[in-house]
Amino acid sequence: MSRGLLTKSEREFLRGEKDDVDARQYRYNIRSNFRSRVSELEDDLELLRDAGEEELVEEFHNTFSRMDRLEREVERLRDELDQERDS
């Protein structure tokens, strides 16, 4: 089970290593799953904060340069997926 934003299979597909699927539907599923995982990530961070684990929340923010870097990366990925879907 992947704990990242993408599964192993999704990574393989985006790298062009998986072509035995309906590309349009798979890309839609990736986008939907990605958005769901980002929402869950936000909820998890709030739960950690509420549980007194501010140090972990701060560690997360430091790793991703205060969330704005993560937001830019999320937006970049969304744009890439949109462009690939439209082509």
N, CA, C and O atoms as CSV, one atom per row, in Angstrom:
chain,resi,resn,atom,element,x,y,z
A,1,MET,N,N,0.849,-1.185,0.000
A,1,MET,CA,C,0.000,0.000,0.000
A,1,MET,C,C,0.892,1.244,0.000
A,1,MET,O,O,1.766,1.408,0.851
A,2,SER,N,N,0.646,2.095,-0.962
A,2,SER,CA,C,1.434,3.318,-1.076
A,2,SER,C,C,0.948,4.355,-0.071
A,2,SER,O,O,-0.254,4.511,0.146
A,3,ARG,N,N,1.877,5.048,0.528
A,3,ARG,CA,C,1.529,6.143,1.429
A,3,ARG,C,C,1.824,7.486,0.781
A,3,ARG,O,O,1.681,8.528,1.421
A,4,GLY,N,N,2.227,7.473,-0.465
A,4,GLY,CA,C,2.496,8.710,-1.176
A,4,GLY,C,C,1.234,9.233,-1.841
A,4,GLY,O,O,0.140,8.714,-1.618
A,5,LEU,N,N,1.391,10.240,-2.639
A,5,LEU,CA,C,0.252,10.807,-3.351
A,5,LEU,C,C,-0.134,9.957,-4.561
A,5,LEU,O,O,-1.271,10.017,-5.030
A,6,LEU,N,N,0.809,9.171,-5.060
A,6,LEU,CA,C,0.540,8.292,-6.193
A,6,LEU,C,C,0.845,6.847,-5.801
A,6,LEU,O,O,1.722,6.588,-4.977
A,7,THR,N,N,0.113,5.914,-6.400
A,7,THR,CA,C,0.401,4.504,-6.182
A,7,THR,C,C,1.531,4.072,-7.119
A,7,THR,O,O,1.900,4.799,-8.042
A,8,LYS,N,N,2.062,2.907,-6.873
A,8,LYS,CA,C,3.108,2.365,-7.749
A,8,LYS,C,C,2.589,2.268,-9.183
A,8,LYS,O,O,3.292,2.629,-10.126
A,9,SER,N,N,1.373,1.785,-9.342
A,9,SER,CA,C,0.768,1.637,-10.664
A,9,SER,C,C,0.585,2.991,-11.348
A,9,SER,O,O,0.830,3.121,-12.548
A,10,GLU,N,N,0.153,3.998,-10.585
A,10,GLU,CA,C,-0.020,5.340,-11.156
A,10,GLU,C,C,1.322,5.914,-11.590
A,10,GLU,O,O,1.415,6.549,-12.641
A,11,ARG,N,N,2.351,5.698,-10.799
A,11,ARG,CA,C,3.687,6.165,-11.174
A,11,ARG,C,C,4.152,5.491,-12.463
A,11,ARG,O,O,4.697,6.141,-13.355
A,12,GLU,N,N,3.930,4.181,-12.548
A,12,GLU,CA,C,4.315,3.440,-13.755
A,12,GLU,C,C,3.590,3.999,-14.977
A,12,GLU,O,O,4.200,4.187,-16.029
A,13,PHE,N,N,2.308,4.260,-14.841
A,13,PHE,CA,C,1.532,4.804,-15.953
A,13,PHE,C,C,2.075,6.160,-16.386
A,13,PHE,O,O,2.275,6.395,-17.578
A,14,LEU,N,N,2.314,7.047,-15.436
A,14,LEU,CA,C,2.796,8.395,-15.763
A,14,LEU,C,C,4.196,8.382,-16.361
A,14,LEU,O,O,4.558,9.288,-17.113
A,15,ARG,N,N,4.990,7.360,-16.032
A,15,ARG,CA,C,6.326,7.222,-16.628
A,15,ARG,C,C,6.273,6.535,-17.985
A,15,ARG,O,O,7.299,6.379,-18.646
A,16,GLY,N,N,5.075,6.123,-18.403
A,16,GLY,CA,C,4.935,5.447,-19.690
A,16,GLY,C,C,5.258,3.969,-19.632
A,16,GLY,O,O,5.462,3.345,-20.673
A,17,GLU,N,N,5.309,3.401,-18.459
A,17,GLU,CA,C,5.659,1.989,-18.285
A,17,GLU,C,C,4.431,1.095,-18.237
A,17,GLU,O,O,4.561,-0.126,-18.149
A,18,LYS,N,N,3.263,1.672,-18.291
A,18,LYS,CA,C,2.016,0.898,-18.177
A,18,LYS,C,C,1.109,1.349,-19.306
A,18,LYS,O,O,0.635,2.485,-19.327
A,19,ASP,N,N,0.875,0.448,-20.237
A,19,ASP,CA,C,0.039,0.833,-21.372
A,19,ASP,C,C,-1.100,-0.161,-21.613
A,19,ASP,O,O,-1.726,-0.143,-22.673
A,20,ASP,N,N,-1.366,-1.017,-20.640
A,20,ASP,CA,C,-2.416,-2.012,-20.790
A,20,ASP,C,C,-3.740,-1.553,-20.177
A,20,ASP,O,O,-4.560,-2.371,-19.760
A,21,VAL,N,N,-3.936,-0.236,-20.128
A,21,VAL,CA,C,-5.153,0.334,-19.537
A,21,VAL,C,C,-5.733,1.369,-20.493
A,21,VAL,O,O,-5.056,1.837,-21.408
A,22,ASP,N,N,-6.977,1.713,-20.269
A,22,ASP,CA,C,-7.614,2.799,-21.005
A,22,ASP,C,C,-7.002,4.096,-20.481
A,22,ASP,O,O,-7.316,4.528,-19.371
A,23,ALA,N,N,-6.143,4.708,-21.262
A,23,ALA,CA,C,-5.366,5.869,-20.808
A,23,ALA,C,C,-6.247,7.006,-20.333
A,23,ALA,O,O,-5.961,7.622,-19.306
A,24,ARG,N,N,-7.290,7.289,-21.046
A,24,ARG,CA,C,-8.162,8.411,-20.666
A,24,ARG,C,C,-8.830,8.157,-19.313
A,24,ARG,O,O,-8.850,9.038,-18.453
A,25,GLN,N,N,-9.372,6.960,-19.128
A,25,GLN,CA,C,-10.024,6.613,-17.867
A,25,GLN,C,C,-9.003,6.538,-16.728
A,25,GLN,O,O,-9.280,6.983,-15.614
A,26,TYR,N,N,-7.832,5.979,-17.007
A,26,TYR,CA,C,-6.812,5.847,-15.968
A,26,TYR,C,C,-6.343,7.226,-15.504
A,26,TYR,O,O,-6.156,7.459,-14.310
A,27,ARG,N,N,-6.158,8.130,-16.458
A,27,ARG,CA,C,-5.747,9.491,-16.122
A,27,ARG,C,C,-6.825,10.182,-15.274
A,27,ARG,O,O,-6.507,10.890,-14.319
A,28,TYR,N,N,-8.076,9.977,-15.622
A,28,TYR,CA,C,-9.177,10.525,-14.821
A,28,TYR,C,C,-9.111,9.976,-13.396
A,28,TYR,O,O,-9.255,10.727,-12.431
A,29,ASN,N,N,-8.893,8.674,-13.267
A,29,ASN,CA,C,-8.809,8.044,-11.952
A,29,ASN,C,C,-7.625,8.594,-11.147
A,29,ASN,O,O,-7.744,8.825,-9.944
A,30,ILE,N,N,-6.498,8.798,-11.805
A,30,ILE,CA,C,-5.324,9.365,-11.131
A,30,ILE,C,C,-5.662,10.734,-10.574
A,30,ILE,O,O,-5.357,11.037,-9.421
A,31,ARG,N,N,-6.289,11.553,-11.388
A,31,ARG,CA,C,-6.638,12.914,-10.960
A,31,ARG,C,C,-7.597,12.886,-9.774
A,31,ARG,O,O,-7.421,13.620,-8.802
A,32,SER,N,N,-8.607,12.037,-9.867
A,32,SER,CA,C,-9.596,11.935,-8.795
A,32,SER,C,C,-8.946,11.422,-7.504
A,32,SER,O,O,-9.165,11.979,-6.428
A,33,ASN,N,N,-8.154,10.367,-7.620
A,33,ASN,CA,C,-7.476,9.817,-6.446
A,33,ASN,C,C,-6.503,10.821,-5.842
A,33,ASN,O,O,-6.407,10.945,-4.621
A,34,PHE,N,N,-5.794,11.526,-6.688
A,34,PHE,CA,C,-4.826,12.514,-6.222
A,34,PHE,C,C,-5.521,13.591,-5.388
A,34,PHE,O,O,-5.071,13.926,-4.293
A,35,ARG,N,N,-6.604,14.119,-5.909
A,35,ARG,CA,C,-7.336,15.166,-5.185
A,35,ARG,C,C,-7.865,14.653,-3.845
A,35,ARG,O,O,-7.847,15.368,-2.842
A,36,SER,N,N,-8.327,13.425,-3.844
A,36,SER,CA,C,-8.810,12.822,-2.605
A,36,SER,C,C,-7.674,12.679,-1.592
A,36,SER,O,O,-7.859,12.957,-0.407
A,37,ARG,N,N,-6.509,12.250,-2.051
A,37,ARG,CA,C,-5.367,12.079,-1.150
A,37,ARG,C,C,-4.881,13.413,-0.595
A,37,ARG,O,O,-4.486,13.490,0.569
A,38,VAL,N,N,-4.905,14.457,-1.408
A,38,VAL,CA,C,-4.500,15.781,-0.936
A,38,VAL,C,C,-5.465,16.255,0.146
A,38,VAL,O,O,-5.044,16.819,1.156
A,39,SER,N,N,-6.747,16.028,-0.068
A,39,SER,CA,C,-7.738,16.406,0.942
A,39,SER,C,C,-7.508,15.636,2.237
A,39,SER,O,O,-7.582,16.211,3.323
A,40,GLU,N,N,-7.233,14.349,2.128
A,40,GLU,CA,C,-6.960,13.537,3.313
A,40,GLU,C,C,-5.688,14.008,4.019
A,40,GLU,O,O,-5.608,13.989,5.247
A,41,LEU,N,N,-4.710,14.424,3.243
A,41,LEU,CA,C,-3.467,14.943,3.811
A,41,LEU,C,C,-3.746,16.190,4.644
A,41,LEU,O,O,-3.217,16.337,5.746
A,42,GLU,N,N,-4.568,17.076,4.122
A,42,GLU,CA,C,-4.940,18.279,4.868
A,42,GLU,C,C,-5.638,17.912,6.174
A,42,GLU,O,O,-5.360,18.491,7.224
A,43,ASP,N,N,-6.553,16.937,6.093
A,43,ASP,CA,C,-7.264,16.488,7.297
A,43,ASP,C,C,-6.292,15.878,8.309
A,43,ASP,O,O,-6.404,16.122,9.511
A,44,ASP,N,N,-5.339,15.086,7.815
A,44,ASP,CA,C,-4.362,14.457,8.703
A,44,ASP,C,C,-3.509,15.492,9.425
A,44,ASP,O,O,-3.227,15.353,10.615
A,45,LEU,N,N,-3.103,16.525,8.706
A,45,LEU,CA,C,-2.295,17.570,9.330
A,45,LEU,C,C,-3.078,18.287,10.423
A,45,LEU,O,O,-2.533,18.605,11.480
A,46,GLU,N,N,-4.343,18.536,10.165
A,46,GLU,CA,C,-5.175,19.177,11.184
A,46,GLU,C,C,-5.351,18.256,12.394
A,46,GLU,O,O,-5.294,18.711,13.537
A,47,LEU,N,N,-5.561,16.983,12.145
A,47,LEU,CA,C,-5.697,16.020,13.236
A,47,LEU,C,C,-4.417,15.954,14.067
A,47,LEU,O,O,-4.477,15.933,15.297
A,48,LEU,N,N,-3.265,15.922,13.407
A,48,LEU,CA,C,-1.990,15.927,14.136
A,48,LEU,C,C,-1.865,17.181,15.000
A,48,LEU,O,O,-1.451,17.113,16.158
A,49,ARG,N,N,-2.223,18.311,14.427
A,49,ARG,CA,C,-2.156,19.577,15.169
A,49,ARG,C,C,-3.073,19.523,16.389
A,49,ARG,O,O,-2.670,19.901,17.488
A,50,ASP,N,N,-4.305,19.053,16.196
A,50,ASP,CA,C,-5.270,18.965,17.290
A,50,ASP,C,C,-4.823,17.975,18.364
A,50,ASP,O,O,-5.174,18.127,19.534
A,51,ALA,N,N,-4.052,16.965,17.971
A,51,ALA,CA,C,-3.588,15.938,18.908
A,51,ALA,C,C,-2.301,16.350,19.619
A,51,ALA,O,O,-1.725,15.570,20.379
A,52,GLY,N,N,-1.854,17.583,19.367
A,52,GLY,CA,C,-0.666,18.072,20.046
A,52,GLY,C,C,0.635,17.667,19.386
A,52,GLY,O,O,1.697,17.759,20.000
A,53,GLU,N,N,0.565,17.217,18.137
A,53,GLU,CA,C,1.766,16.797,17.403
A,53,GLU,C,C,2.253,17.909,16.474
A,53,GLU,O,O,2.583,17.669,15.312
A,54,GLU,N,N,2.289,19.103,16.999
A,54,GLU,CA,C,2.700,20.271,16.216
A,54,GLU,C,C,4.095,20.078,15.616
A,54,GLU,O,O,4.378,20.562,14.520
A,55,GLU,N,N,4.960,19.369,16.340
A,55,GLU,CA,C,6.316,19.129,15.835
A,55,GLU,C,C,6.282,18.370,14.503
A,55,GLU,O,O,7.054,18.672,13.594
A,56,LEU,N,N,5.395,17.397,14.395
A,56,LEU,CA,C,5.275,16.656,13.135
A,56,LEU,C,C,4.714,17.544,12.026
A,56,LEU,O,O,5.155,17.464,10.879
A,57,VAL,N,N,3.754,18.380,12.365
A,57,VAL,CA,C,3.187,19.303,11.384
A,57,VAL,C,C,4.270,20.267,10.905
A,57,VAL,O,O,4.370,20.553,9.712
A,58,GLU,N,N,5.073,20.762,11.832
A,58,GLU,CA,C,6.161,21.664,11.469
A,58,GLU,C,C,7.183,20.943,10.598
A,58,GLU,O,O,7.705,21.514,9.640
A,59,GLU,N,N,7.465,19.695,10.933
A,59,GLU,CA,C,8.398,18.896,10.113
A,59,GLU,C,C,7.867,18.756,8.688
A,59,GLU,O,O,8.622,18.866,7.722
A,60,PHE,N,N,6.574,18.514,8.568
A,60,PHE,CA,C,5.964,18.421,7.249
A,60,PHE,C,C,6.127,19.735,6.488
A,60,PHE,O,O,6.547,19.749,5.331
A,61,HIS,N,N,5.791,20.831,7.152
A,61,HIS,CA,C,5.895,22.141,6.500
A,61,HIS,C,C,7.334,22.446,6.099
A,61,HIS,O,O,7.575,22.984,5.018
A,62,ASN,N,N,8.276,22.113,6.947
A,62,ASN,CA,C,9.679,22.344,6.608
A,62,ASN,C,C,10.095,21.514,5.409
A,62,ASN,O,O,10.816,21.993,4.534
A,63,THR,N,N,9.646,20.282,5.367
A,63,THR,CA,C,9.985,19.403,4.249
A,63,THR,C,C,9.448,19.958,2.940
A,63,THR,O,O,10.112,19.877,1.907
A,64,PHE,N,N,8.263,20.512,2.981
A,64,PHE,CA,C,7.635,21.013,1.765
A,64,PHE,C,C,7.650,22.532,1.677
A,64,PHE,O,O,6.813,23.140,1.009
A,65,SER,N,N,8.605,23.127,2.355
A,65,SER,CA,C,8.817,24.578,2.286
A,65,SER,C,C,7.542,25.379,2.492
A,65,SER,O,O,7.134,26.182,1.654
A,66,ARG,N,N,6.934,25.128,3.638
A,66,ARG,CA,C,5.801,25.928,4.093
A,66,ARG,C,C,4.573,25.830,3.208
A,66,ARG,O,O,3.921,26.847,2.972
A,67,MET,N,N,4.239,24.685,2.721
A,67,MET,CA,C,3.026,24.382,1.969
A,67,MET,C,C,2.916,25.098,0.628
A,67,MET,O,O,2.334,24.537,-0.300
A,68,ASP,N,N,3.434,26.278,0.485
A,68,ASP,CA,C,3.288,26.949,-0.807
A,68,ASP,C,C,4.039,26.182,-1.884
A,68,ASP,O,O,3.605,26.146,-3.035
A,69,ARG,N,N,5.167,25.565,-1.522
A,69,ARG,CA,C,5.892,24.747,-2.494
A,69,ARG,C,C,5.040,23.541,-2.879
A,69,ARG,O,O,4.974,23.189,-4.057
A,70,LEU,N,N,4.388,22.902,-1.908
A,70,LEU,CA,C,3.519,21.770,-2.187
A,70,LEU,C,C,2.344,22.207,-3.057
A,70,LEU,O,O,1.980,21.508,-4.003
A,71,GLU,N,N,1.755,23.346,-2.748
A,71,GLU,CA,C,0.642,23.841,-3.555
A,71,GLU,C,C,1.077,24.104,-4.993
A,71,GLU,O,O,0.338,23.801,-5.930
A,72,ARG,N,N,2.265,24.664,-5.173
A,72,ARG,CA,C,2.770,24.892,-6.530
A,72,ARG,C,C,2.984,23.565,-7.248
A,72,ARG,O,O,2.677,23.445,-8.434
A,73,GLU,N,N,3.504,22.575,-6.543
A,73,GLU,CA,C,3.733,21.270,-7.144
A,73,GLU,C,C,2.410,20.600,-7.502
A,73,GLU,O,O,2.297,19.989,-8.565
A,74,VAL,N,N,1.422,20.706,-6.639
A,74,VAL,CA,C,0.097,20.151,-6.926
A,74,VAL,C,C,-0.481,20.817,-8.167
A,74,VAL,O,O,-1.027,20.141,-9.039
A,75,GLU,N,N,-0.366,22.109,-8.250
A,75,GLU,CA,C,-0.878,22.842,-9.408
A,75,GLU,C,C,-0.134,22.437,-10.684
A,75,GLU,O,O,-0.746,22.286,-11.741
A,76,ARG,N,N,1.178,22.265,-10.581
A,76,ARG,CA,C,1.967,21.843,-11.734
A,76,ARG,C,C,1.508,20.460,-12.208
A,76,ARG,O,O,1.342,20.233,-13.406
A,77,LEU,N,N,1.307,19.544,-11.266
A,77,LEU,CA,C,0.850,18.200,-11.622
A,77,LEU,C,C,-0.533,18.234,-12.253
A,77,LEU,O,O,-0.799,17.523,-13.221
A,78,ARG,N,N,-1.405,19.058,-11.704
A,78,ARG,CA,C,-2.743,19.189,-12.293
A,78,ARG,C,C,-2.649,19.705,-13.720
A,78,ARG,O,O,-3.331,19.196,-14.608
A,79,ASP,N,N,-1.814,20.708,-13.950
A,79,ASP,CA,C,-1.637,21.259,-15.288
A,79,ASP,C,C,-1.088,20.208,-16.248
A,79,ASP,O,O,-1.564,20.087,-17.376
A,80,GLU,N,N,-0.090,19.450,-15.803
A,80,GLU,CA,C,0.478,18.399,-16.639
A,80,GLU,C,C,-0.570,17.362,-16.998
A,80,GLU,O,O,-0.671,16.956,-18.155
A,81,LEU,N,N,-1.349,16.932,-16.020
A,81,LEU,CA,C,-2.391,15.946,-16.288
A,81,LEU,C,C,-3.435,16.506,-17.238
A,81,LEU,O,O,-3.911,15.789,-18.118
A,82,ASP,N,N,-3.802,17.775,-17.078
A,82,ASP,CA,C,-4.754,18.412,-17.986
A,82,ASP,C,C,-4.202,18.441,-19.405
A,82,ASP,O,O,-4.904,18.099,-20.357
A,83,GLN,N,N,-2.949,18.846,-19.545
A,83,GLN,CA,C,-2.333,18.935,-20.862
A,83,GLN,C,C,-2.239,17.570,-21.531
A,83,GLN,O,O,-2.523,17.438,-22.722
A,84,GLU,N,N,-1.844,16.562,-20.772
A,84,GLU,CA,C,-1.722,15.218,-21.321
A,84,GLU,C,C,-3.093,14.668,-21.694
A,84,GLU,O,O,-3.230,13.983,-22.707
A,85,ARG,N,N,-4.103,14.961,-20.889
A,85,ARG,CA,C,-5.454,14.488,-21.168
A,85,ARG,C,C,-5.980,15.135,-22.443
A,85,ARG,O,O,-6.651,14.481,-23.240
A,86,ASP,N,N,-5.682,16.404,-22.636
A,86,ASP,CA,C,-6.193,17.139,-23.790
A,86,ASP,C,C,-5.453,16.821,-25.071
A,86,ASP,O,O,-5.932,17.151,-26.156
A,87,SER,N,N,-4.286,16.183,-24.969
A,87,SER,CA,C,-3.536,15.913,-26.202
A,87,SER,C,C,-3.830,14.559,-26.776
A,87,SER,O,O,-3.273,14.193,-27.811
